[in-house]
């Protein structure tokens, strides 16, 4: 009897809602942001800079959260010489190498945010425009802008939306890749 009363009540509410012209949506689960865990244990002097870069990407994008020391999708290394670069093994996974010598000439935060951009699926764009994060060192040593342009941020958001077809994933250039030469070489010390 209780079951029949419940069914009748539900049917009555549905009829009343339909009569009033109200549409009741059946909300699905909200899409969760992908979390990329980064690890700075091999670059302790750049940990705070990595945290700032992660915050910049978190604020600029949707469908994505960079989080410190919860795993190792992204490992950050401190090196001396050879130039800063990124090695993306797949979208959201890889390694970033920050050259301490370059970080004395160029903005360390810009370098970090730029190299993480490669892990997030962005290519270099050597156009010399400081407003374009992926222009890297081509914008010169006076450029300290660590923020992605809206086009760059939208591209990353779209890559992590999870709506790309298998064909798009196969041809969008977000697979394994090494990104070197974003920053002009630092002259060797004369000694």
Residue frames relative to the residue before (quaternion, step in Angstrom):
aa qw qx qy qz dx dy dz
X 1.0000 0.0000 0.0000 0.0000 0.00 0.00 0.00
X 0.6518 0.5108 -0.3107 0.4666 3.61 0.95 -0.91
X 0.6351 0.5378 -0.3201 0.4527 3.56 0.99 -0.82
X 0.6600 0.4999 -0.3016 0.4728 3.58 0.98 -0.86
X 0.6391 0.5162 -0.3236 0.4694 3.61 0.97 -0.79
X 0.6386 0.5251 -0.3218 0.4615 3.60 0.97 -0.84
X 0.6577 0.5029 -0.3074 0.4690 3.60 0.93 -0.91
X 0.6556 0.5076 -0.3097 0.4654 3.59 0.96 -0.84
X 0.6442 0.5180 -0.3199 0.4630 3.59 0.99 -0.81
X 0.6507 0.5055 -0.3105 0.4739 3.59 0.93 -0.88
X 0.6544 0.5078 -0.3079 0.4681 3.60 0.94 -0.89
X 0.6513 0.5185 -0.3147 0.4559 3.61 0.96 -0.83
X 0.6482 0.5017 -0.3136 0.4793 3.59 0.96 -0.86
X 0.6534 0.5143 -0.3153 0.4574 3.60 0.89 -0.90
X 0.6507 0.5064 -0.3116 0.4723 3.60 0.98 -0.84
X 0.6578 0.5070 -0.3094 0.4631 3.59 0.92 -0.89
X 0.6528 0.5070 -0.3140 0.4671 3.58 0.91 -0.86
X 0.6648 0.4964 -0.3018 0.4696 3.59 0.93 -0.90
X 0.6378 0.5342 -0.3217 0.4520 3.61 0.99 -0.82
X 0.6953 0.4613 -0.2641 0.4837 3.59 1.02 -0.80
X 0.4660 -0.6999 0.4312 0.3272 3.59 1.26 -0.18
X 0.4420 0.6771 -0.4666 0.3584 3.58 1.16 0.45
X 0.2394 -0.7531 0.5955 0.1443 3.54 -0.94 0.87
X 0.1665 -0.7748 0.6040 0.0846 3.52 -0.81 1.01
X 0.2562 -0.7799 0.5532 0.1413 3.56 -0.56 1.13
X 0.2950 -0.7066 0.6105 0.2027 3.48 -1.18 0.59
X 0.1892 -0.8317 0.5070 0.1245 3.56 0.15 1.23
X 0.3419 -0.7123 0.5775 0.2054 3.51 -1.01 0.92
X 0.6748 -0.4632 0.3472 0.4578 3.55 -1.22 0.08
X 0.5165 -0.6271 0.4822 0.3278 3.56 -1.05 0.76
X 0.4625 -0.6646 0.4948 0.3157 3.56 -0.99 0.76
X 0.3521 -0.7520 0.5257 0.1846 3.51 -0.79 1.04
X 0.4941 -0.6361 0.5001 0.3179 3.54 -1.10 0.66
X 0.4642 -0.6358 0.5325 0.3111 3.52 -1.14 0.68
X 0.2436 -0.7612 0.5831 0.1460 3.56 -0.94 0.86
X 0.1262 -0.7509 0.6457 0.0574 3.52 -0.92 1.01
X 0.2155 -0.7868 0.5710 0.0922 3.53 -0.58 1.20
X 0.0918 -0.7968 0.5954 0.0469 3.56 -0.78 1.00
X 0.2232 -0.7748 0.5867 0.0756 3.51 -1.16 0.78
X 0.1472 -0.8181 0.5543 0.0433 3.57 -0.74 1.09
X 0.3130 0.7917 -0.4857 0.1982 3.60 1.22 0.28
X 0.7054 0.4240 -0.2632 0.5033 3.61 1.18 -0.45
X 0.7402 0.2698 -0.1894 0.5861 3.57 1.32 0.18
X 0.0022 -0.8679 0.4967 0.0116 3.58 0.83 0.99
X 0.6670 0.4948 -0.3317 0.4474 3.63 0.99 -0.63
X 0.7025 0.4160 -0.2705 0.5102 3.61 1.26 -0.15
X 0.3465 0.7693 -0.4800 0.2404 3.60 1.25 0.17
X 0.6883 0.4660 -0.3046 0.4650 3.62 0.83 -0.87
X 0.6259 0.5189 -0.3360 0.4755 3.59 1.09 -0.64
X 0.6247 0.5192 -0.3309 0.4803 3.59 1.04 -0.77
X 0.6395 0.5208 -0.3233 0.4640 3.60 1.00 -0.79
X 0.6448 0.5075 -0.3172 0.4754 3.60 1.00 -0.80
X 0.6536 0.5090 -0.3090 0.4671 3.59 0.96 -0.89
X 0.6352 0.5208 -0.3270 0.4672 3.59 0.99 -0.81
X 0.6432 0.5202 -0.3172 0.4638 3.57 0.97 -0.84
X 0.6240 0.5336 -0.3343 0.4627 3.59 1.01 -0.80
X 0.6915 0.4591 -0.2850 0.4794 3.60 0.85 -0.93
X 0.6360 0.5330 -0.3354 0.4459 3.61 0.97 -0.78
X 0.7011 0.4636 -0.2657 0.4722 3.58 1.00 -0.82
X 0.7008 0.4904 -0.2645 0.4454 3.59 1.13 -0.64
X 0.7832 0.3343 -0.1441 0.5040 3.58 1.14 -0.58
X 0.2863 -0.6818 0.6318 0.2321 3.50 -1.42 0.13
X 0.7710 0.3672 -0.2622 0.4494 3.59 -1.28 0.25
X 0.7444 0.3488 -0.1742 0.5420 3.57 1.25 0.18
X 0.0335 0.7656 -0.6422 0.0176 3.55 -1.07 0.82
X 0.1908 -0.7434 0.6299 0.1190 3.56 -0.85 0.98
X 0.0264 -0.8133 0.5793 -0.0478 3.55 -0.79 1.05
X 0.4567 -0.7266 0.4596 0.2285 3.55 -0.93 0.98
X 0.9067 0.0152 -0.0073 0.4215 3.49 -1.22 0.81
X 0.4524 0.6526 -0.4843 0.3671 3.58 1.00 0.82
X 0.7761 -0.0658 0.0558 0.6247 3.56 1.31 -0.03
X 0.4518 -0.7096 0.4771 0.2545 3.55 -1.16 -0.39
X 0.0954 0.7813 -0.6029 0.1307 3.59 0.76 1.00
X 0.7852 0.1353 -0.0198 0.6040 3.52 1.04 -0.94
X 0.0967 -0.7797 0.6179 0.0304 3.54 -0.75 1.10
X 0.1890 -0.7837 0.5866 0.0778 3.55 -0.94 0.96
X 0.1118 -0.8064 0.5807 -0.0003 3.53 -0.81 1.12
X 0.2980 -0.7050 0.6182 0.1790 3.51 -1.25 0.65
X 0.0155 0.7919 -0.6093 0.0378 3.59 -0.80 1.03
X 0.2633 -0.7313 0.5979 0.1958 3.55 -1.26 0.25
X 0.8087 0.1280 -0.1561 0.5526 3.53 -0.46 1.29
X 0.7093 0.4653 -0.3373 0.4082 3.52 -1.25 0.46
X 0.5076 -0.6733 0.4087 0.3493 3.59 1.22 -0.26
X 0.4887 -0.6294 0.5194 0.3086 3.53 -1.19 0.60
X 0.1353 0.7934 -0.5843 0.1040 3.57 -1.03 0.77
X 0.3084 -0.7302 0.5811 0.1842 3.53 -1.37 0.20
X 0.1464 -0.7391 0.6508 0.0936 3.52 -1.24 0.66
X 0.1116 -0.7901 0.6012 0.0431 3.57 -0.42 1.22
X 0.2376 -0.7773 0.5683 0.1279 3.58 -0.78 1.04
X 0.7308 -0.1541 0.0778 0.6604 3.56 1.29 -0.52
X 0.7100 -0.4490 0.3034 0.4497 3.56 -1.22 0.28
X 0.8292 0.1663 -0.1600 0.5090 3.58 -0.68 1.16
X 0.7214 0.3720 -0.2256 0.5388 3.59 1.28 0.00
X 0.4562 0.6862 -0.4929 0.2794 3.55 -1.02 0.76
X 0.4733 -0.6425 0.5281 0.2903 3.50 -1.36 -0.44
X 0.1629 -0.7485 0.6363 0.0916 3.53 -1.17 0.75
X 0.1387 -0.7766 0.6125 0.0492 3.55 -0.95 0.97
X 0.1223 -0.7907 0.5987 0.0383 3.57 -0.71 1.12
X 0.2892 -0.7650 0.5608 0.1291 3.54 -0.66 1.22
X 0.4304 -0.7310 0.4698 0.2443 3.59 -0.59 1.16
X 0.6308 0.5320 -0.3442 0.4479 3.61 1.06 -0.65
X 0.6659 0.4819 -0.3071 0.4797 3.58 0.94 -0.81
X 0.6439 0.5339 -0.3182 0.4462 3.57 1.04 -0.77
X 0.6052 0.5175 -0.3701 0.4784 3.60 1.26 -0.11
X 0.7079 0.4283 -0.2533 0.5012 3.60 1.22 -0.45
X 0.7694 0.2634 -0.1204 0.5694 3.56 0.98 -0.92
X 0.6360 -0.5236 0.3993 0.4022 3.56 -1.24 0.37
X 0.4156 -0.7236 0.4867 0.2585 3.63 -0.58 1.08
X 0.6430 0.5175 -0.3325 0.4563 3.60 1.03 -0.72
X 0.6334 0.5076 -0.3331 0.4798 3.61 0.99 -0.74
X 0.6345 0.5212 -0.3343 0.4627 3.59 0.93 -0.84
X 0.6835 0.5003 -0.2922 0.4439 3.59 0.79 -1.03
X 0.6839 0.4847 -0.2886 0.4626 3.58 0.83 -0.99
X 0.6291 0.5383 -0.3148 0.4641 3.57 1.05 -0.82
X 0.7019 0.4647 -0.2799 0.4615 3.59 0.77 -1.02
X 0.6162 0.5116 -0.3467 0.4882 3.62 1.05 -0.66
X 0.5752 0.5964 -0.3643 0.4252 3.59 1.11 -0.67
X 0.6225 0.5277 -0.3390 0.4681 3.59 1.07 -0.69
X 0.6434 0.5134 -0.3211 0.4683 3.59 0.97 -0.84
X 0.6980 0.4675 -0.2522 0.4803 3.57 1.13 -0.71
X 0.6901 -0.5394 0.2528 0.4110 3.58 1.27 0.24
X 0.5761 0.6066 -0.3832 0.3916 3.60 1.21 0.09
X 0.3476 -0.7211 0.5572 0.2207 3.58 -1.05 0.78
X 0.6125 -0.4997 0.4355 0.4307 3.56 -1.30 0.05
X 0.0848 -0.7595 0.6441 0.0335 3.54 -1.26 0.59
X 0.0684 -0.8555 0.5133 0.0068 3.56 0.34 1.27
X 0.2396 0.7979 -0.5188 0.1918 3.58 0.41 1.19
X 0.5114 -0.6815 0.4013 0.3362 3.61 1.25 0.03
X 0.5399 0.6314 -0.3924 0.3948 3.59 1.28 -0.01
X 0.3946 -0.7517 0.4842 0.2115 3.58 -0.52 1.19
X 0.6204 0.5542 -0.3437 0.4358 3.62 1.15 -0.52
X 0.6600 0.4476 -0.2916 0.5283 3.59 1.27 -0.30
X 0.4024 -0.7479 0.4771 0.2258 3.58 -0.38 1.23
X 0.7294 0.4519 -0.2553 0.4456 3.57 0.86 -0.93
X 0.4514 0.6415 -0.4818 0.3907 3.60 1.23 0.32
X 0.2975 -0.8118 0.4684 0.1816 3.58 1.30 -0.16
X 0.8342 -0.2030 0.1733 0.4826 3.51 -1.06 -0.87
X 0.4917 0.6667 -0.4430 0.3429 3.62 1.21 -0.19
X 0.6188 0.5441 -0.3395 0.4537 3.60 1.24 -0.35
X 0.5623 -0.6399 0.3661 0.3746 3.60 1.27 -0.02
X 0.6567 -0.5492 0.3664 0.3647 3.53 -1.30 0.41
X 0.6287 0.5430 -0.3525 0.4309 3.63 1.13 -0.41
X 0.5854 0.5750 -0.3786 0.4283 3.61 1.21 -0.30
X 0.0361 -0.8186 0.5730 -0.0176 3.56 -0.68 1.11
X 0.3751 0.7538 -0.4706 0.2638 3.61 1.28 0.13
X 0.1264 -0.8219 0.5522 0.0601 3.62 -0.55 1.13
X 0.5839 0.6261 -0.3462 0.3837 3.60 1.29 0.03
X 0.4284 -0.6731 0.5270 0.2927 3.58 -0.96 0.79
X 0.5177 -0.5949 0.4995 0.3585 3.56 -1.17 0.56
X 0.6554 -0.4981 0.3627 0.4368 3.59 -1.21 0.25
X 0.6247 0.5291 -0.3475 0.4572 3.62 1.04 -0.68
X 0.6558 0.4987 -0.3173 0.4696 3.60 0.97 -0.81
X 0.6617 0.5025 -0.3043 0.4659 3.59 0.92 -0.90
X 0.6533 0.5084 -0.3139 0.4650 3.60 0.97 -0.83
X 0.6166 0.5419 -0.3449 0.4550 3.58 1.02 -0.76
X 0.6663 0.4843 -0.3030 0.4793 3.60 0.89 -0.90
X 0.6355 0.5260 -0.3346 0.4556 3.61 0.90 -0.86
X 0.6718 0.4953 -0.2944 0.4655 3.58 0.94 -0.89
X 0.6339 0.5344 -0.3380 0.4453 3.59 0.99 -0.76
X 0.7548 0.3779 -0.2021 0.4966 3.58 1.04 -0.77
X 0.4352 0.7104 -0.4546 0.3150 3.60 1.25 0.16
X 0.3951 -0.7455 0.4612 0.2745 3.59 1.19 -0.39
X 0.5798 0.6042 -0.3709 0.4015 3.59 1.20 0.31
X 0.4699 0.6838 -0.4485 0.3323 3.60 1.23 0.05
X 0.4499 -0.6723 0.5175 0.2788 3.56 -1.05 0.79
X 0.6794 -0.4674 0.3612 0.4354 3.58 -1.28 0.22
X 0.6358 0.5249 -0.3298 0.4599 3.60 1.02 -0.76
X 0.6535 0.5020 -0.3155 0.4704 3.60 0.94 -0.87
X 0.6510 0.5115 -0.3194 0.4610 3.58 0.94 -0.85
X 0.6800 0.5017 -0.2919 0.4479 3.58 1.00 -0.78
X 0.7917 0.3314 -0.1561 0.4890 3.59 1.10 -0.59
X 0.5645 0.6490 -0.3842 0.3355 3.63 1.18 -0.02
X 0.5174 -0.6875 0.4026 0.3123 3.61 1.19 0.15
X 0.5262 0.6478 -0.4183 0.3584 3.61 1.12 0.44
X 0.4458 0.6894 -0.4597 0.3387 3.58 1.20 0.30
X 0.7951 -0.2811 0.2303 0.4855 3.53 -1.29 -0.42
X 0.2110 0.7697 -0.5721 0.1889 3.56 -0.83 1.03
X 0.2746 -0.7231 0.6083 0.1778 3.55 -1.21 0.64
X 0.1447 -0.7857 0.5992 0.0522 3.57 -0.90 0.99
X 0.0713 0.7900 -0.5984 0.1129 3.56 -0.33 1.32
X 0.7965 0.3709 -0.2408 0.4124 3.53 -1.36 0.15
X 0.3313 0.7263 -0.5312 0.2839 3.60 1.08 0.62
X 0.7654 0.2739 -0.1209 0.5698 3.52 1.16 -0.63
X 0.4811 -0.6765 0.4604 0.3145 3.62 -0.69 0.99
X 0.5919 -0.6109 0.4047 0.3358 3.51 -1.07 0.83
X 0.4087 -0.6731 0.5634 0.2499 3.53 -1.12 0.74
X 0.4825 -0.6728 0.4644 0.3144 3.61 -0.78 0.95
X 0.5096 -0.6429 0.4834 0.3054 3.55 -1.06 0.82
X 0.5258 -0.6271 0.4708 0.3297 3.54 -1.10 0.70
X 0.3758 -0.7063 0.5558 0.2257 3.54 -1.00 0.87
X 0.1171 0.8438 -0.5133 0.1042 3.53 -0.56 0.98
